Amino acid sequence: MKLLRIDSSARSSSVTRQLTAKFVEEWKKNHPAGEVIQRDLATTVLPQITDHWAGAHLEPSQLTPAQRNYLATSDHLIEELQAADTIVIGAPMYNFAIPSSLKAWIDQIVRMGKTIGYGPSGARGLLANKRVIIVTARGGAYGKGSPAEKFDFQEPYLRHIFGFIGLPDVTFVHAENQAREEAGPRLAAVAEEIRHLAVEQSQQVAH
Ligand SMILES: Cc1cc2nc3c(=O)[nH]c(=O)nc-3n(C[C@H](O)[C@H](O)[C@H](O)COP(=O)(O)O)c2cc1C
């Protein structure tokens, strides 16, 4: 079993990092022989989409050396994703959306011929059978029915993009109100939620 852990907070002692670390710790207890792949987007500087991306859907033999060199990062990140059974992502809310580092990772892994294909009925995701757990942290609260719900450009986007590449099984855990008095108790409750998720997930795999 393989777990891919992705962190995208700029802060080393961040809330989302504490929570993805907690998930890994619990997952390891249940998968002692499992492998954890870590991708820290605060220290891995990913390329932006450039003109070389025009070759992203081509066979390696059709690429120029410069395109091949540019696409090597995307190839590697997609291999990490394809190898994983479970993906846990730490996604702080920045300006009502995701950090640009996480968007840069998404831009590298959503790739025609590798994670998306086109058929008679349009686009279809080429990945399958992976569980995605996304842990967010937010200064405020954007829950269902709240006045700020409409400003949550994080969960709807992430749900859509993972579904687009064939991974509709996405669970969100939100550590909200991190800029407010209730930050501590909320964090403790979310850590417990994460522990349950890791256990529940290993039970699903065992059946
Ligand atoms: C650049 C930046 C932008 C932020 N934008 C928002 C925002 O739009 N809404 C919000 O509720 N919190 C916002 N916050 C607060 C963070 O979401 C909060 O501090 C969260 O704990 C960050 O996750 P981390 O602890 O994993 O780094 C922002 C923080 C930063 C640094």
The ligand as a MOL file (V3000), in Angstrom:
LIG
                    3D

  0  0  0     0  0            999 V3000
M  V30 BEGIN CTAB
M  V30 COUNTS 31 33 0 0 0
M  V30 BEGIN ATOM
M  V30 1 C -1.7160 34.4580 2.2720 0
M  V30 2 C -2.8260 34.0400 3.1690 0
M  V30 3 C -4.1430 34.1770 2.7530 0
M  V30 4 C -5.1850 33.7650 3.5770 0
M  V30 5 N -6.4650 33.8650 3.1350 0
M  V30 6 C -7.4930 33.4310 3.9050 0
M  V30 7 C -8.8320 33.4760 3.4300 0
M  V30 8 O -9.1220 33.9020 2.3260 0
M  V30 9 N -9.8020 33.0280 4.2560 0
M  V30 10 C -9.5500 32.5070 5.4990 0
M  V30 11 O -10.4670 32.0950 6.1780 0
M  V30 12 N -8.2770 32.4320 5.9530 0
M  V30 13 C -7.2580 32.8790 5.2030 0
M  V30 14 N -5.9730 32.8030 5.6520 0
M  V30 15 C -5.7240 32.1610 6.9650 0
M  V30 16 C -5.2650 30.7110 6.7850 0
M  V30 17 O -6.1720 29.9630 6.0090 0
M  V30 18 C -5.0510 30.0440 8.1390 0
M  V30 19 O -4.0280 30.7440 8.8110 0
M  V30 20 C -4.6750 28.5820 8.0300 0
M  V30 21 O -4.4180 28.0860 9.3100 0
M  V30 22 C -3.4650 28.3760 7.1250 0
M  V30 23 O -3.1430 27.0090 7.0450 0
M  V30 24 P -1.7440 26.4940 7.6370 0
M  V30 25 O -1.7970 26.7170 9.1350 0
M  V30 26 O -1.7210 25.0440 7.2820 0
M  V30 27 O -0.6540 27.2730 6.9990 0
M  V30 28 C -4.9040 33.2200 4.8550 0
M  V30 29 C -3.5670 33.1050 5.2750 0
M  V30 30 C -2.5440 33.5060 4.4500 0
M  V30 31 C -1.1230 33.3410 4.9370 0
M  V30 END ATOM
M  V30 BEGIN BOND
M  V30 1 1 1 2
M  V30 2 1 2 3
M  V30 3 2 2 30
M  V30 4 2 3 4
M  V30 5 1 4 5
M  V30 6 1 4 28
M  V30 7 2 5 6
M  V30 8 1 6 7
M  V30 9 1 6 13
M  V30 10 2 7 8
M  V30 11 1 7 9
M  V30 12 1 9 10
M  V30 13 2 10 11
M  V30 14 1 10 12
M  V30 15 2 12 13
M  V30 16 1 13 14
M  V30 17 1 14 15
M  V30 18 1 14 28
M  V30 19 1 15 16
M  V30 20 1 16 17
M  V30 21 1 16 18
M  V30 22 1 18 19
M  V30 23 1 18 20
M  V30 24 1 20 21
M  V30 25 1 20 22
M  V30 26 1 22 23
M  V30 27 1 23 24
M  V30 28 2 24 25
M  V30 29 1 24 26
M  V30 30 1 24 27
M  V30 31 2 28 29
M  V30 32 1 29 30
M  V30 33 1 30 31
M  V30 END BOND
M  V30 END CTAB
M  END
